[in-house]
Amino acid sequence: MSEPYPVVVPRQWDAALFVPAPRPDVFDFLADPRNRPRWQASLDRVEMIDDGEPHVGMRWVDRLKLGPAFELQIIGMEPDEMWAEIGSTGPFTTFVTLFFEDETRDGVDGTCLRVVARVRGRRIAKPLGWVATGMMSALIRVDLPRIARTFS
């Protein structure tokens, strides 16, 4: 994964979710790849390449229920504020950044989670990056309620 990382600019279509839990709890849960099978519907299991607590540089493999495996790595981490990963499979590279903010809704204190996800295709797959980004965004929207239920 030697490509330069793109600047992640949130767009209007990026997903957001209110989680009725404190920001540190939401961050700690989502920052740990080992928790992914609890909320990511498309995921069968996670195979850790690196051990220990989540940290920049930590690597793992997502084994999907259908489709190719993705090798992923944490590329950014500011506790309780931001977490970012890069992943790859075949000619595709994925970039996901999570932003965490305090929010109150209907008198309930919690966390606003914003998810920015992009896919870049290489070589002949380059034009498919936009299509893959749309598919990934749809899958993320399926997973968001699962994240919220984890904290209910």
N, CA and C atoms as an extended XYZ file, in Angstrom:
456
Properties=species:S:1:pos:R:3:atomname:S:1:resname:S:1:resid:I:1 pbc="F F F"
N         0.840       -1.173        0.000 N   MET     1
C         0.000        0.000        0.000 CA  MET     1
C         0.885        1.236        0.000 C   MET     1
N         1.604        1.429       -1.053 N   SER     2
C         2.549        2.528       -1.113 CA  SER     2
C         1.982        3.773       -1.773 C   SER     2
N         0.726        3.749       -2.195 N   GLU     3
C         0.124        4.914       -2.825 CA  GLU     3
C        -0.044        6.037       -1.810 C   GLU     3
N        -0.008        7.290       -2.283 N   PRO     4
C        -0.292        8.396       -1.353 CA  PRO     4
C        -1.749        8.341       -0.931 C   PRO     4
N        -2.012        8.762        0.291 N   TYR     5
C        -3.370        8.753        0.807 CA  TYR     5
C        -4.086       10.010        0.328 C   TYR     5
N        -5.324        9.877       -0.141 N   PRO     6
C        -6.040       11.061       -0.612 CA  PRO     6
C        -6.503       11.910        0.574 C   PRO     6
N        -6.672       13.177        0.318 N   VAL     7
C        -7.263       14.052        1.323 CA  VAL     7
C        -8.733       13.659        1.423 C   VAL     7
N        -9.197       13.405        2.637 N   VAL     8
C       -10.583       12.992        2.832 CA  VAL     8
C       -11.411       14.240        3.119 C   VAL     8
N       -12.289       14.555        2.201 N   VAL     9
C       -13.159       15.718        2.342 CA  VAL     9
C       -14.588       15.213        2.467 C   VAL     9
N       -15.231       15.411        3.630 N   PRO    10
C       -16.617       14.969        3.766 CA  PRO    10
C       -17.514       15.657        2.739 C   PRO    10
N       -18.447       14.903        2.208 N   ARG    11
C       -19.409       15.411        1.238 CA  ARG    11
C       -20.814       15.263        1.812 C   ARG    11
N       -21.751       15.907        1.177 N   GLN    12
C       -23.126       15.884        1.643 CA  GLN    12
C       -23.686       14.466        1.716 C   GLN    12
N       -23.257       13.604        0.818 N   TRP    13
C       -23.825       12.250        0.764 CA  TRP    13
C       -23.209       11.292        1.774 C   TRP    13
N       -22.145       11.717        2.482 N   ASP    14
C       -21.524       10.819        3.454 CA  ASP    14
C       -22.471       10.544        4.612 C   ASP    14
N       -22.346        9.356        5.169 N   ALA    15
C       -23.267        8.889        6.203 CA  ALA    15
C       -22.960        9.511        7.561 C   ALA    15
N       -24.002        9.685        8.349 N   ALA    16
C       -23.866       10.152        9.726 CA  ALA    16
C       -24.855        9.380       10.592 C   ALA    16
N       -24.499        9.247       11.852 N   LEU    17
C       -25.306        8.462       12.787 CA  LEU    17
C       -25.199        9.072       14.168 C   LEU    17
N       -26.324        9.132       14.875 N   PHE    18
C       -26.302        9.504       16.285 CA  PHE    18
C       -26.255        8.224       17.102 C   PHE    18
N       -25.272        8.139       17.992 N   VAL    19
C       -25.126        6.979       18.875 CA  VAL    19
C       -25.343        7.468       20.305 C   VAL    19
N       -26.307        6.892       21.035 N   PRO    20
C       -26.605        7.357       22.388 CA  PRO    20
C       -25.590        6.836       23.408 C   PRO    20
N       -24.337        7.224       23.207 N   ALA    21
C       -23.255        6.790       24.106 CA  ALA    21
C       -22.149        7.839       24.072 C   ALA    21
N       -21.339        7.899       25.133 N   PRO    22
C       -20.249        8.882       25.175 CA  PRO    22
C       -19.230        8.648       24.052 C   PRO    22
N       -18.693        9.739       23.561 N   ARG    23
C       -17.732        9.689       22.464 CA  ARG    23
C       -16.559        8.739       22.733 C   ARG    23
N       -15.927        8.746       23.918 N   PRO    24
C       -14.812        7.807       24.135 CA  PRO    24
C       -15.220        6.341       23.993 C   PRO    24
N       -16.439        6.008       24.421 N   ASP    25
C       -16.905        4.616       24.302 CA  ASP    25
C       -17.119        4.223       22.840 C   ASP    25
N       -17.731        5.130       22.071 N   VAL    26
C       -17.987        4.858       20.657 CA  VAL    26
C       -16.664        4.750       19.909 C   VAL    26
N       -15.740        5.672       20.181 N   PHE    27
C       -14.435        5.636       19.524 CA  PHE    27
C       -13.704        4.336       19.835 C   PHE    27
N       -13.607        3.981       21.105 N   ASP    28
C       -12.874        2.767       21.488 CA  ASP    28
C       -13.451        1.524       20.826 C   ASP    28
N       -14.763        1.442       20.738 N   PHE    29
C       -15.411        0.278       20.124 CA  PHE    29
C       -15.107        0.200       18.628 C   PHE    29
N       -15.275        1.328       17.923 N   LEU    30
C       -15.097        1.313       16.471 CA  LEU    30
C       -13.626        1.304       16.046 C   LEU    30
N       -12.742        1.791       16.879 N   ALA    31
C       -11.315        1.827       16.537 CA  ALA    31
C       -10.662        0.454       16.594 C   ALA    31
N       -11.308       -0.500       17.248 N   ASP    32
C       -10.719       -1.836       17.405 CA  ASP    32
C       -11.268       -2.775       16.325 C   ASP    32
N       -10.432       -3.166       15.360 N   PRO    33
C       -10.901       -4.036       14.277 CA  PRO    33
C       -11.523       -5.348       14.763 C   PRO    33
N       -11.148       -5.804       15.926 N   ARG    34
C       -11.690       -7.073       16.438 CA  ARG    34
C       -13.186       -6.989       16.724 C   ARG    34
N       -13.725       -5.780       16.858 N   ASN    35
C       -15.165       -5.599       17.104 CA  ASN    35
C       -15.995       -5.590       15.827 C   ASN    35
N       -15.364       -5.527       14.691 N   ARG    36
C       -16.089       -5.362       13.425 CA  ARG    36
C       -17.155       -6.429       13.173 C   ARG    36
N       -16.924       -7.702       13.440 N   PRO    37
C       -17.993       -8.678       13.168 CA  PRO    37
C       -19.282       -8.408       13.944 C   PRO    37
N       -19.212       -7.635       15.018 N   ARG    38
C       -20.406       -7.329       15.813 CA  ARG    38
C       -21.314       -6.319       15.114 C   ARG    38
N       -20.763       -5.526       14.197 N   TRP    39
C       -21.588       -4.503       13.561 CA  TRP    39
C       -21.524       -4.490       12.037 C   TRP    39
N       -20.556       -5.131       11.421 N   GLN    40
C       -20.424       -5.098        9.960 CA  GLN    40
C       -21.104       -6.325        9.363 C   GLN    40
N       -22.269       -6.126        8.763 N   ALA    41
C       -23.105       -7.225        8.285 CA  ALA    41
C       -22.428       -8.087        7.228 C   ALA    41
N       -21.598       -7.495        6.383 N   SER    42
C       -20.968       -8.241        5.286 CA  SER    42
C       -19.750       -9.054        5.731 C   SER    42
N       -19.356       -8.907        6.978 N   LEU    43
C       -18.108       -9.495        7.461 CA  LEU    43
C       -18.329      -10.846        8.122 C   LEU    43
N       -17.521      -11.819        7.735 N   ASP    44
C       -17.545      -13.127        8.366 CA  ASP    44
C       -16.634      -13.148        9.594 C   ASP    44
N       -15.392      -12.666        9.404 N   ARG    45
C       -14.446      -12.646       10.521 CA  ARG    45
C       -13.288      -11.704       10.221 C   ARG    45
N       -12.536      -11.393       11.259 N   VAL    46
C       -11.339      -10.565       11.162 CA  VAL    46
C       -10.147      -11.425       11.566 C   VAL    46
N        -9.105      -11.362       10.765 N   GLU    47
C        -7.844      -12.043       11.099 CA  GLU    47
C        -6.793      -10.966       11.350 C   GLU    47
N        -6.346      -10.876       12.588 N   MET    48
C        -5.372       -9.854       12.956 CA  MET    48
C        -3.988      -10.244       12.439 C   MET    48
N        -3.308       -9.293       11.823 N   ILE    49
C        -1.915       -9.466       11.430 CA  ILE    49
C        -1.027       -8.951       12.548 C   ILE    49
N        -1.424       -7.838       13.154 N   ASP    50
C        -0.672       -7.223       14.251 CA  ASP    50
C        -1.475       -7.337       15.536 C   ASP    50
N        -0.788       -7.565       16.638 N   ASP    51
C        -1.426       -7.691       17.947 CA  ASP    51
C        -1.400       -6.368       18.697 C   ASP    51
N        -2.034       -6.363       19.844 N   GLY    52
C        -2.004       -5.208       20.730 CA  GLY    52
C        -3.225       -4.328       20.584 C   GLY    52
N        -3.160       -3.214       21.274 N   GLU    53
C        -4.233       -2.227       21.219 CA  GLU    53
C        -4.203       -1.535       19.859 C   GLU    53
N        -5.357       -1.021       19.401 N   PRO    54
C        -5.376       -0.315       18.120 CA  PRO    54
C        -4.355        0.828       18.099 C   PRO    54
N        -3.624        0.903       16.994 N   HIS    55
C        -2.597        1.933       16.823 CA  HIS    55
C        -2.357        2.172       15.335 C   HIS    55
N        -1.838        3.342       15.006 N   VAL    56
C        -1.512        3.642       13.622 CA  VAL    56
C        -0.505        2.598       13.140 C   VAL    56
N        -0.793        2.023       12.002 N   GLY    57
C         0.055        0.974       11.441 CA  GLY    57
C        -0.495       -0.426       11.662 C   GLY    57
N        -1.448       -0.585       12.594 N   MET    58
C        -2.032       -1.910       12.861 CA  MET    58
C        -2.695       -2.438       11.592 C   MET    58
N        -2.458       -3.744       11.310 N   ARG    59
C        -2.993       -4.368       10.100 CA  ARG    59
C        -3.840       -5.588       10.448 C   ARG    59
N        -4.820       -5.865        9.575 N   TRP    60
C        -5.680       -7.032        9.723 CA  TRP    60
C        -6.299       -7.359        8.367 C   TRP    60
N        -6.983       -8.494        8.304 N   VAL    61
C        -7.678       -8.904        7.083 CA  VAL    61
C        -9.152       -9.079        7.421 C   VAL    61
N       -10.017       -8.406        6.644 N   ASP    62
C       -11.463       -8.617        6.731 CA  ASP    62
C       -11.820       -9.756        5.779 C   ASP    62
N       -12.409      -10.822        6.319 N   ARG    63
C       -12.903      -11.932        5.501 CA  ARG    63
C       -14.407      -11.737        5.359 C   ARG    63
N       -14.823      -11.421        4.151 N   LEU    64
C       -16.225      -11.141        3.886 CA  LEU    64
C       -17.019      -12.430        3.716 C   LEU    64
N       -18.323      -12.338        3.959 N   LYS    65
C       -19.206      -13.489        3.727 CA  LYS    65
C       -19.252      -13.817        2.240 C   LYS    65
N       -19.270      -12.790        1.408 N   LEU    66
C       -19.223      -12.937       -0.045 CA  LEU    66
C       -18.214      -11.944       -0.582 C   LEU    66
N       -17.392      -12.372       -1.475 N   GLY    67
C       -16.434      -11.456       -2.083 CA  GLY    67
C       -15.024      -11.649       -1.557 C   GLY    67
N       -14.112      -10.862       -2.094 N   PRO    68
C       -12.703      -11.022       -1.758 CA  PRO    68
C       -12.372      -10.495       -0.362 C   PRO    68
N       -11.279      -10.995        0.188 N   ALA    69
C       -10.772      -10.489        1.468 CA  ALA    69
C       -10.112       -9.129        1.235 C   ALA    69
N       -10.145       -8.296        2.252 N   PHE    70
C        -9.490       -6.990        2.209 CA  PHE    70
C        -8.397       -6.963        3.267 C   PHE    70
N        -7.198       -6.532        2.891 N   GLU    71
C        -6.157       -6.266        3.884 CA  GLU    71
C        -6.265       -4.790        4.234 C   GLU    71
N        -6.345       -4.508        5.535 N   LEU    72
C        -6.562       -3.141        5.997 CA  LEU    72
C        -5.480       -2.713        6.974 C   LEU    72
N        -5.365       -1.391        7.135 N   GLN    73
C        -4.372       -0.829        8.054 CA  GLN    73
C        -4.902        0.499        8.598 C   GLN    73
N        -4.693        0.733        9.882 N   ILE    74
C        -5.037        2.023       10.477 CA  ILE    74
C        -3.988        3.029       10.018 C   ILE    74
N        -4.445        4.142        9.399 N   ILE    75
C        -3.513        5.156        8.917 CA  ILE    75
C        -3.643        6.480        9.665 C   ILE    75
N        -4.643        6.598       10.516 N   GLY    76
C        -4.816        7.819       11.284 CA  GLY    76
C        -5.646        7.556       12.513 C   GLY    76
N        -5.263        8.198       13.603 N   MET    77
C        -5.987        7.944       14.848 CA  MET    77
C        -5.740        9.101       15.808 C   MET    77
N        -6.796        9.851       16.086 N   GLU    78
C        -6.772       10.895       17.101 CA  GLU    78
C        -7.870       10.523       18.089 C   GLU    78
N        -7.490        9.985       19.256 N   PRO    79
C        -8.487        9.458       20.197 CA  PRO    79
C        -9.689       10.375       20.395 C   PRO    79
N       -10.859        9.752       20.283 N   ASP    80
C       -12.160       10.394       20.473 CA  ASP    80
C       -12.500       11.427       19.412 C   ASP    80
N       -11.667       11.597       18.384 N   GLU    81
C       -11.899       12.611       17.353 CA  GLU    81
C       -12.004       12.023       15.948 C   GLU    81
N       -11.001       11.184       15.553 N   MET    82
C       -10.900       10.719       14.182 CA  MET    82
C       -10.160        9.389       14.149 C   MET    82
N       -10.596        8.528       13.225 N   TRP    83
C        -9.949        7.234       12.997 CA  TRP    83
C       -10.017        6.969       11.508 C   TRP    83
N        -8.912        6.511       10.888 N   ALA    84
C        -8.901        6.296        9.444 CA  ALA    84
C        -8.180        4.998        9.099 C   ALA    84
N        -8.654        4.377        8.005 N   GLU    85
C        -8.054        3.139        7.523 CA  GLU    85
C        -7.880        3.196        6.015 C   GLU    85
N        -6.972        2.369        5.524 N   ILE    86
C        -6.804        2.126        4.104 CA  ILE    86
C        -6.901        0.617        3.923 C   ILE    86
N        -7.522        0.199        2.834 N   GLY    87
C        -7.648       -1.227        2.571 CA  GLY    87
C        -7.436       -1.505        1.092 C   GLY    87
N        -7.110       -2.746        0.791 N   SER    88
C        -6.935       -3.083       -0.618 CA  SER    88
C        -7.352       -4.517       -0.892 C   SER    88
N        -7.838       -4.694       -2.110 N   THR    89
C        -8.117       -6.011       -2.664 CA  THR    89
C        -8.078       -5.855       -4.177 C   THR    89
N        -7.379       -6.728       -4.843 N   GLY    90
C        -7.281       -6.645       -6.296 CA  GLY    90
C        -6.897       -5.249       -6.741 C   GLY    90
N        -7.630       -4.693       -7.723 N   PRO    91
C        -7.283       -3.363       -8.235 CA  PRO    91
C        -7.923       -2.207       -7.449 C   PRO    91
N        -8.499       -2.488       -6.290 N   PHE    92
C        -9.210       -1.453       -5.537 CA  PHE    92
C        -8.513       -1.120       -4.227 C   PHE    92
N        -8.531        0.167       -3.906 N   THR    93
C        -8.049        0.655       -2.615 CA  THR    93
C        -9.199        1.415       -1.968 C   THR    93
N        -9.476        1.096       -0.710 N   THR    94
C       -10.545        1.770        0.019 CA  THR    94
C        -9.948        2.703        1.070 C   THR    94
N       -10.651        3.790        1.313 N   PHE    95
C       -10.263        4.756        2.341 CA  PHE    95
C       -11.512        5.044        3.165 C   PHE    95
N       -11.426        4.858        4.467 N   VAL    96
C       -12.557        5.143        5.350 CA  VAL    96
C       -12.046        5.986        6.508 C   VAL    96
N       -12.757        7.070        6.779 N   THR    97
C       -12.435        7.920        7.924 CA  THR    97
C       -13.692        8.098        8.751 C   THR    97
N       -13.546        7.951       10.058 N   LEU    98
C       -14.638        8.162       11.006 CA  LEU    98
C       -14.346        9.436       11.800 C   LEU    98
N       -15.334       10.301       11.905 N   PHE    99
C       -15.228       11.514       12.713 CA  PHE    99
C       -16.225       11.415       13.856 C   PHE    99
N       -15.809       11.791       15.060 N   PHE   100
C       -16.620       11.678       16.270 CA  PHE   100
C       -16.824       13.063       16.873 C   PHE   100
N       -18.078       13.429       17.165 N   GLU   101
C       -18.402       14.713       17.787 CA  GLU   101
C       -19.466       14.503       18.850 C   GLU   101
N       -19.407       15.303       19.911 N   ASP   102
C       -20.470       15.268       20.917 CA  ASP   102
C       -21.742       15.818       20.296 C   ASP   102
N       -22.865       15.219       20.665 N   GLU   103
C       -24.154       15.702       20.161 CA  GLU   103
C       -25.239       15.335       21.160 C   GLU   103
N       -26.262       16.166       21.233 N   THR   104
C       -27.439       15.887       22.053 CA  THR   104
C       -28.654       15.889       21.148 C   THR   104
N       -29.444       14.819       21.248 N   ARG   105
C       -30.685       14.717       20.462 CA  ARG   105
C       -31.816       14.343       21.399 C   ARG   105
N       -32.878       15.101       21.329 N   ASP   106
C       -34.059       14.843       22.153 CA  ASP   106
C       -33.692       14.663       23.623 C   ASP   106
N       -32.766       15.488       24.094 N   GLY   107
C       -32.356       15.452       25.493 CA  GLY   107
C       -31.395       14.325       25.846 C   GLY   107
N       -30.956       13.558       24.868 N   VAL   108
C       -30.026       12.445       25.117 CA  VAL   108
C       -28.638       12.846       24.635 C   VAL   108
N       -27.656       12.773       25.540 N   ASP   109
C       -26.274       13.055       25.168 CA  ASP   109
C       -25.684       11.836       24.481 C   ASP   109
N       -24.905       12.092       23.454 N   GLY   110
C       -24.290       10.989       22.729 CA  GLY   110
C       -23.222       11.476       21.786 C   GLY   110
N       -23.054       10.722       20.700 N   THR   111
C       -21.980       10.967       19.745 CA  THR   111
C       -22.554       11.009       18.335 C   THR   111
N       -22.135       11.998       17.570 N   CYS   112
C       -22.422       12.016       16.140 CA  CYS   112
C       -21.215       11.373       15.460 C   CYS   112
N       -21.472       10.300       14.752 N   LEU   113
C       -20.447        9.589       13.998 CA  LEU   113
C       -20.637        9.919       12.528 C   LEU   113
N       -19.611       10.465       11.888 N   ARG   114
C       -19.646       10.736       10.455 CA  ARG   114
C       -18.681        9.787        9.767 C   ARG   114
N       -19.149        9.171        8.693 N   VAL   115
C       -18.365        8.164        7.981 CA  VAL   115
C       -18.099        8.656        6.563 C   VAL   115
N       -16.823        8.787        6.226 N   VAL   116
C       -16.410        9.176        4.889 CA  VAL   116
C       -15.728        7.969        4.268 C   VAL   116
N       -16.257        7.483        3.147 N   ALA   117
C       -15.720        6.283        2.510 CA  ALA   117
C       -15.539        6.528        1.017 C   ALA   117
N       -14.382        6.137        0.521 N   ARG   118
C       -14.088        6.274       -0.904 CA  ARG   118
C       -13.370        5.020       -1.392 C   ARG   118
N       -13.551        4.711       -2.665 N   VAL   119
C       -12.846        3.600       -3.302 CA  VAL   119
C       -12.154        4.145       -4.542 C   VAL   119
N       -10.925        3.743       -4.716 N   ARG   120
C       -10.161        4.127       -5.898 CA  ARG   120
C        -9.791        2.858       -6.661 C   ARG   120
N       -10.077        2.844       -7.949 N   GLY   121
C        -9.680        1.734       -8.803 CA  GLY   121
C        -8.360        2.047       -9.487 C   GLY   121
N        -7.568        1.022       -9.712 N   ARG   122
C        -6.298        1.194      -10.414 CA  ARG   122
C        -6.395        0.597      -11.814 C   ARG   122
N        -5.605        1.160      -12.708 N   ARG   123
C        -5.497        0.700      -14.099 CA  ARG   123
C        -6.869        0.597      -14.763 C   ARG   123
N        -7.197       -0.586      -15.264 N   ILE   124
C        -8.447       -0.755      -16.000 CA  ILE   124
C        -9.681       -0.564      -15.094 C   ILE   124
N        -9.503       -0.747      -13.787 N   ALA   125
C       -10.622       -0.609      -12.839 CA  ALA   125
C       -10.829        0.834      -12.379 C   ALA   125
N       -10.000        1.755      -12.858 N   LYS   126
C       -10.107        3.149      -12.408 CA  LYS   126
C       -11.521        3.723      -12.543 C   LYS   126
N       -12.193        3.519      -13.688 N   PRO   127
C       -13.550        4.082      -13.804 CA  PRO   127
C       -14.564        3.459      -12.846 C   PRO   127
N       -14.252        2.302      -12.311 N   LEU   128
C       -15.183        1.628      -11.405 CA  LEU   128
C       -15.104        2.156       -9.967 C   LEU   128
N       -14.165        3.031       -9.683 N   GLY   129
C       -14.016        3.574       -8.333 CA  GLY   129
C       -15.288        4.233       -7.822 C   GLY   129
N       -15.948        5.024       -8.691 N   TRP   130
C       -17.178        5.703       -8.282 CA  TRP   130
C       -18.290        4.699       -7.995 C   TRP   130
N       -18.389        3.679       -8.838 N   VAL   131
C       -19.413        2.649       -8.623 CA  VAL   131
C       -19.152        1.914       -7.320 C   VAL   131
N       -17.897        1.543       -7.088 N   ALA   132
C       -17.535        0.836       -5.853 CA  ALA   132
C       -17.759        1.718       -4.631 C   ALA   132
N       -17.511        3.020       -4.745 N   THR   133
C       -17.772        3.943       -3.636 CA  THR   133
C       -19.263        3.948       -3.310 C   THR   133
N       -20.103        3.962       -4.333 N   GLY   134
C       -21.547        3.923       -4.112 CA  GLY   134
C       -21.990        2.638       -3.439 C   GLY   134
N       -21.427        1.526       -3.873 N   MET   135
C       -21.767        0.243       -3.249 CA  MET   135
C       -21.312        0.211       -1.794 C   MET   135
N       -20.097        0.707       -1.531 N   MET   136
C       -19.600        0.717       -0.164 CA  MET   136
C       -20.451        1.635        0.715 C   MET   136
N       -20.870        2.757        0.176 N   SER   137
C       -21.726        3.676        0.937 CA  SER   137
C       -23.055        3.024        1.288 C   SER   137
N       -23.608        2.251        0.361 N   ALA   138
C       -24.862        1.536        0.643 CA  ALA   138
C       -24.666        0.510        1.757 C   ALA   138
N       -23.554       -0.212        1.731 N   LEU   139
C       -23.274       -1.192        2.787 CA  LEU   139
C       -23.089       -0.505        4.139 C   LEU   139
N       -22.433        0.640        4.137 N   ILE   140
C       -22.233        1.393        5.384 CA  ILE   140
C       -23.586        1.787        5.973 C   ILE   140
N       -24.505        2.206        5.141 N   ARG   141
C       -25.830        2.611        5.631 CA  ARG   141
C       -26.598        1.428        6.231 C   ARG   141
N       -26.303        0.225        5.787 N   VAL   142
C       -26.882       -0.975        6.402 CA  VAL   142
C       -26.269       -1.205        7.780 C   VAL   142
N       -24.979       -0.930        7.902 N   ASP   143
C       -24.265       -1.188        9.161 CA  ASP   143
C       -24.522       -0.145       10.244 C   ASP   143
N       -24.853        1.069        9.865 N   LEU   144
C       -25.012        2.134       10.865 CA  LEU   144
C       -26.023        1.787       11.958 C   LEU   144
N       -27.228        1.293       11.625 N   PRO   145
C       -28.156        0.933       12.700 CA  PRO   145
C       -27.599       -0.170       13.616 C   PRO   145
N       -26.788       -1.052       13.066 N   ARG   146
C       -26.187       -2.119       13.876 CA  ARG   146
C       -25.222       -1.524       14.903 C   ARG   146
N       -24.496       -0.472       14.495 N   ILE   147
C       -23.592        0.217       15.433 CA  ILE   147
C       -24.418        0.828       16.555 C   ILE   147
N       -25.477        1.546       16.214 N   ALA   148
C       -26.308        2.204       17.224 CA  ALA   148
C       -26.906        1.183       18.187 C   ALA   148
N       -27.369        0.042       17.673 N   ARG   149
C       -27.967       -0.996       18.548 CA  ARG   149
C       -26.942       -1.557       19.533 C   ARG   149
N       -25.685       -1.547       19.173 N   THR   150
C       -24.645       -2.038       20.075 CA  THR   150
C       -24.628       -1.243       21.373 C   THR   150
N       -25.017        0.023       21.294 N   PHE   151
C       -24.965        0.903       22.463 CA  PHE   151
C       -26.345        1.129       23.079 C   PHE   151
N       -27.379        0.483       22.570 N   SER   152
C       -28.742        0.678       23.122 CA  SER   152
C       -28.975       -0.188       24.329 C   SER   152
